[in-house]
Amino acid sequence: MGKLITAAMWTARVMGYIGAFAVVAMMLHITLDVLLRNLFNISMNTVPEIVARYYMTALAFLPLGWLELKRQMISVELIEFVLTDRIRRYSDAVLMVIAAVVYGFLAWTNWDKAISETRVGTLVEIATYKMPVWHSFYFAPVGFTLATVVSVLLALGYLIPNLGSKLEEAD
C-alpha cells in the first residue's frame, strides 16, 4: 500500500506541475501573439484554439488529484465544530467516498469520449489549416482518474489511522 500511496502522490504532484506549466505557457503564448500582432502585424491564428483546447483544459483537469491530496478543494463545514474526532473522521471518509464515486463516473464517461474523439481524429479548421485537437480530450479523464484514486486513498486514510499517517507524511 505504501508504494501505491507514493505513486499516487508523485503522479498528483507531476500533474499539478504540468497544470502550472500550462498557465505559464499560456501566458507566454498569448503575450507573444499580442506582441507580434501589434509590433509586426503578424497574427498567430491558432492561439485561441490552442489556449482553449490545450492550456485551459490541462489547467482545469490535471491538478485535481493534487488539490484533493492537499485538501484544497472547496469545502463547507457547517457542523464540523460540534463533532467528535472519531465522527469527523467517519464523516470525512464518507465525503471522500462520495467524491471518489463522482470522480469515477466523470472519469469513465470522459475516457469514453476521449477514445471516441481519437477514433474520429477530431480536427479544428483554422483558415487553411486543420489542427488536430483529439489529444486534448485526454486531460479530463486523466485528471478525474487521478482524483478518484486520491479520494479513495484519503477515504481509507481517514478510516485506517496507520494509512492516514502515511498520507500525511507523503503530503
C-alpha positions in Angstrom: 0.0 0.0 0.0 2.9 2.3 0.7 4.1 2.0 -2.9 0.6 2.9 -4.2 0.5 5.9 -2.0 3.9 7.0 -3.1 3.0 6.5 -6.8 -0.3 8.4 -6.4 1.4 11.3 -4.6 4.2 11.5 -7.1 1.7 11.4 -10.1 -0.5 14.0 -8.5 2.5 16.3 -7.9 3.6 15.9 -11.5 0.1 16.6 -12.8 0.0 19.7 -10.6 3.3 20.9 -12.1 2.0 20.3 -15.6 -1.1 22.4 -14.8 1.2 25.2 -13.5 3.4 24.9 -16.6 0.2 25.3 -18.7 -0.5 28.6 -17.1 3.0 29.9 -17.8 3.0 28.6 -21.4 -0.5 30.1 -22.0 0.7 33.5 -20.7 3.9 33.4 -22.8 2.0 32.2 -25.9 -0.7 35.0 -25.6 2.0 37.6 -24.9 3.9 36.6 -28.0 0.8 36.7 -30.1 -0.1 40.2 -28.9 3.5 41.5 -29.4 3.7 40.1 -32.9 0.3 41.4 -33.9 1.0 44.9 -32.5 4.7 45.4 -33.5 4.9 43.5 -36.7 1.3 43.0 -37.8 1.8 39.2 -37.7 -1.1 37.2 -36.4 -0.8 33.7 -35.0 -4.2 32.2 -36.0 -4.0 29.1 -33.8 -3.7 30.8 -30.4 -7.4 30.9 -29.4 -7.8 27.2 -30.2 -4.5 26.1 -28.5 -5.4 28.2 -25.4 -9.0 26.8 -25.3 -8.2 23.2 -26.2 -4.9 22.6 -24.6 -3.8 25.1 -22.0 -7.2 25.7 -20.3 -8.2 22.0 -20.2 -4.8 21.0 -18.8 -5.0 23.7 -16.2 -8.6 22.8 -15.2 -8.3 19.0 -15.0 -4.8 17.7 -14.4 -4.2 19.3 -10.9 -7.5 17.8 -9.5 -5.7 14.9 -7.7 -3.1 17.3 -6.3 -5.8 19.6 -5.0 -7.6 16.7 -3.3 -4.3 15.5 -1.9 -3.5 18.9 -0.4 -7.2 19.2 0.7 -7.5 22.5 -1.1 -10.8 21.8 -2.8 -13.7 24.0 -1.7 -15.5 22.6 1.3 -18.3 23.8 3.6 -18.1 22.7 7.2 -21.4 23.6 8.9 -21.4 21.3 11.9 -17.9 20.0 12.0 -17.0 22.0 15.1 -19.5 20.0 17.2 -18.4 16.6 16.0 -16.0 14.4 17.9 -12.7 13.5 16.2 -14.0 9.9 15.5 -17.2 11.1 13.9 -15.4 13.8 12.0 -13.0 11.1 10.5 -16.0 8.9 9.5 -17.8 12.0 8.0 -14.6 12.9 6.0 -14.3 9.3 4.9 -17.9 9.2 3.6 -17.4 12.5 1.8 -14.2 11.1 0.1 -16.1 8.0 -1.0 -18.9 10.2 -2.5 -16.2 12.3 -4.2 -14.5 9.2 -5.5 -17.8 7.9 -6.9 -18.4 11.2 -8.7 -14.9 11.5 -10.0 -15.0 7.9 -11.1 -18.2 8.4 -13.0 -16.7 11.5 -14.7 -13.5 9.7 -15.5 -15.4 6.8 -17.0 -17.6 9.0 -19.2 -14.6 11.1 -20.3 -12.4 8.1 -21.1 -15.2 7.0 -23.5 -15.3 10.5 -25.0 -11.5 10.7 -25.4 -11.4 7.3 -27.1 -14.2 8.2 -29.4 -12.5 11.5 -30.4 -9.3 9.7 -31.0 -11.0 7.2 -33.4 -12.6 10.1 -35.3 -9.4 12.1 -35.2 -11.1 15.4 -34.2 -9.7 18.5 -36.0 -10.4 22.2 -35.8 -10.3 24.0 -39.1 -8.5 27.4 -38.9 -8.4 29.3 -42.2 -6.5 26.9 -44.4 -5.0 24.8 -41.6 -6.6 21.8 -39.9 -5.3 21.5 -36.4 -5.7 18.1 -34.6 -7.2 18.5 -31.2 -8.2 15.0 -30.2 -5.2 14.9 -27.8 -6.8 17.5 -25.6 -9.7 15.2 -24.8 -7.4 13.1 -22.6 -6.7 15.8 -20.0 -10.2 15.4 -18.3 -10.2 11.6 -17.9 -6.6 11.6 -16.7 -7.3 14.3 -14.1 -10.6 12.6 -13.0 -8.9 9.2 -12.7 -6.1 10.6 -10.6 -8.6 12.4 -8.4 -10.6 9.2 -8.0 -7.5 7.3 -6.8 -6.5 10.1 -4.4 -10.1 10.3 -3.0 -10.1 6.5 -2.3 -6.7 6.7 -0.6 -7.9 9.6 1.5 -11.1 7.8 2.5 -9.0 4.8 3.5 -6.6 7.1 5.4 -9.5 8.6 7.4 -10.6 5.1 8.4 -7.2 3.4 8.9 -5.0 5.6 11.2 -1.8 3.9 10.1 -2.5 4.6 6.4 -3.6 8.2 7.2 -0.3 8.9 8.8 1.5 7.7 5.7 -0.7 10.0 3.6 0.2 12.9 5.9 3.9 12.1 5.6 3.7 11.9 1.8 1.9 15.2 1.8 
